[in-house]
Every structure is written in structure tokens, then in C-alpha cells.
Amino acid sequence: MRCGKCGNTVGSNMRFCPNCGAVASVSKDPGVKDPGVKDPGVLKDPGRIRKNPSPPAPKPAKSAAGLSRILAPAAAAVVLIGLVVAGVIFLPKLGVGGADRNNAFAAEAKETKNDTDEDYALQVLSAVHQTLFDTSSATVRISEQGDTVVSGKIVFGRDLPGSSFYGELWNGEDGAILYRDGEARFTDGYSENLRVRVADILNGGQSVIDLLRNALQAWFGSVSSETAEGARALLDDANAVLDSVDSYVFSLVKNNRLNFDALSDIYRLAAADLLRMGRFQLTGVDGEIDAESFSDIYREAARFIASGAGRSYTVQKLSGGKKNASYSVTVDVGQLLQALIDFARTSELFADIVGQDTLNDVLGEVMDSFDPSYYDPFRFSVDVTDGRISRFACDEFTVSVSDFDETEITDYESAAMDRYTAGIEEYTIGSSGFLIDLLNELFF
């Protein structure tokens, strides 16, 4: 069958054209058989010749389950190496030369009495901020009981597509991940490897955006007249997010750093609608939400820590000064959550965001099912080196971060990936059409 808009071949089980993203209004082409959902961007390379004389072991037939075996270790490597990045969502630049305008924790530390639990906690969180937002590259190592589980490098480029990273899995799990020069490669080191030509997919990304936009329009066409007004508002907001994908997602990295301002923009784009939907589900009340700014909430988090958080944490400095120190931290999680609820209840900022009545309703819902005694204390130690986090240890796990601003992904590591994948059959994803097929298969 062929797309009624662009004439591209469309599988009989597809609702959207993989070429232009249009809703599949198709016409029969008697001269062409329906090829189904196979995409020319998904290729199987028969592999490379091993550098040793031993013949490769026979391989079972490939399947979707087989491909998933590469994705599992690849995903694990991405998540673990990305701990340096992911913490931004949960833990809020204490520059070597001084605090910058975004570091609310450093600002609060200046107003806090020295050598107290609050002062030490703010110093640790300031170092977290610097590690995230004032680091151009770093080496990350994760170990369990002294044995390395994951070792990786991350190097930020001019933007997100121009950045790179490399990682290896150990502890009985062979595998590696490499993203460099617009291409990502994943392998389990045994039988599967996957190459993704990220730059090519991004260059054809408009068709994916068009697919999602048409899917949203199709959803809007299916809603009832009673909910059409609210659905139209959500549709407009979703289309605005799609319009902003390039400018905000790519700018997450800027000038070889994670970009705090880009995260603020993404929050501003998404927060109001998510809060509005949440309020409607809880209370049935719709209307405008003042989502405030990411920086405002960041400062409120710092103020909460500076308040002592209901004496729910203790921080002991084991050695060192401010830029280089070791700390031991104990957090009573149940007491911390209780203190956070009490803090939010009296916060003018949170009341302004969702309204005082809604805030009371939300906190009431939380309190009805909350038992502070359910939670065990959380204990960990942390080292700060030159104002950044260099080690985090909890139970048998340790995360070490080193070679700040000096880490490079070398040609040797690219060659190491070649050694990992020598003689192994390879899958290649080289077009945005694959993503369209996948979305069609999963959702449409």
C-alpha cells in the first residue's frame, strides 16, 4: 500500500507513514507487494573477521529477543555512567574561583553558621552542583565490595549530539558502550552488537516530529465534545514542546558543560501542564498554574536544607577544609520526608504554584498513607576534591569520579570496541524510519 500524501510504501498494520509521518490514508499499488514493516535503516552486517585463528562459535538465529540482550547491558552502562548527569533531577556551581548565580546551596552556606550540620550539608550539595554544572569531562568508576562493576568516561561537547562517552561492564558481565562522532555502539561482548548512527537519525528527525504531531492530532479527534476544550489546550502545549525539541534538548549541553539554563527552560515548558493535570486528578479543579521558575524551586530546596530539615540529618566532617574534605552523612529518611511535608505546607512558593487549597489537599493525601517509622536510616560517606564530588560510598557500593576536565576518549578505546565486537554479527540502525516503525509498532 502507498501513502496518499507522499506515495511512500506503508505497511498494512501501520497507522502513520514512515516517510512523511502523515496519518495513513493509503491507496493500493497493484505493482508493488506490501513489504510489511521492514525498514531499510535496520541492516544486518555479517560481521568482521576475528583477528585470532579460532573460528567463531555457531550463533542461533537472530530475533527481537536476541537484540534485547544487547540493549540490557547497554542501558545499564548508560544509566550507571550517567549518574553524574542524572543526579541533577534529585540533587541540586560552586566554582573553584567562587559561587555562581545558580548555586543556591553555596549562597545559603554563606549565610549559615560554620561547622554545623547545615553548613556541611550545604557544602556537600554545592560540590554536587559543581560536579554536574562545572565539569567538562570526567572518569566514573562504580565498584561493589572493591570490585569494579562499571568504568566509564563522559566528555561534554558543544552540544548534546557533539558530546561523547565510553564505558565497560565487568564483574562477570562483558560489554561496552561507545558514543563518538555522532555514532553509538553497544555490545554484550559475546554474541550481539548494535550500531546506531545518531547523527543520521537526528538529521531525519523532522519525520519523527511529524509522526508525533499527527498522532496527537488523531488523539484529539477521538476525544468527546465534553472534554474538547481541555484536550485542545493540552494539544497546543504538546505541539509547543515538539516545536522546542531542537532548541532545548540539544542545548542541554553548551560550551562543554551541562547547561543549567536549558534545564530551567525545559522545566518551564513542562511543569505547568503536569501540575495542572495533577491538580485536576486530585481535586477536579482546572485552570492556570504559576509554575514559577526552576531557580526559585532550587533556592527553596537550599533553604529547606539550611533550615536543618527538622533535624533529620547529621553530617560529620572527617577531615579537610571546604574545597577538599571527607564527610560522613546519616539521614533519617522518614523524619526527612515529614520535615519536607511540614516545610511545603508553610511555603509561600508552593502555595503560589498550585494554590493553597490544592497544596493542602495534596499534602493531606500524602499524610493519609505516610508512616515515618517505615523507613530505615540512610548512611553514606562522600569525599570532596577541589570543590567537586570525587567519591560516594554507601554499603558495598562506591562511585568514584576523577580526572575532572582532563578526561579524553581515545582512539585506543575506539579500537577496544572493535576488539569487543570482532566476529560478532552486527545490527545497524541508520535512519529515523526505524524509530517511526518502532513507534507505529508500540503505540499505533
Secondary structure, 3 states (H helix, E strand, C coil): CEECCCCCECCCCCCECCCCCCECCEECCCCCCCCCCCCCCEEEECCCCCCCCCCCCCCCCCCHHHHHHHHHHHHHHHHHHCHHHHHHHCCCCEECCEECCCCHHHHHHHCCCCCCHHHHHHHHHHHHHHHHHCCCEEEEEEEECCEEEEEEEEECCCCCCCCEEEEEECCCCCEEEEEECCEEEEECCCCCEEEECHHHHHHCHHHHHHHHHHHHHHHHHHCCHHHHHHHHHHHHHHHHHHHCHHHHHHHHEECCEECHHHHHHHHHHHHHHHHHHHHHHHHCCCCCCCCCCHHHHHHHHHHHHHCCHHHCEEEEEEEECCCCEEEEEEECHHHHHHHHHHHHHCCHHHHHHHCHHHHHHHHHHHHHCCCHHHCCCEEEEEEEECCEEEEEEECCEEEEEECCCCCCCCHHHHHHHHHHHCCCCEEEECCHHHHHHHHHHHHC
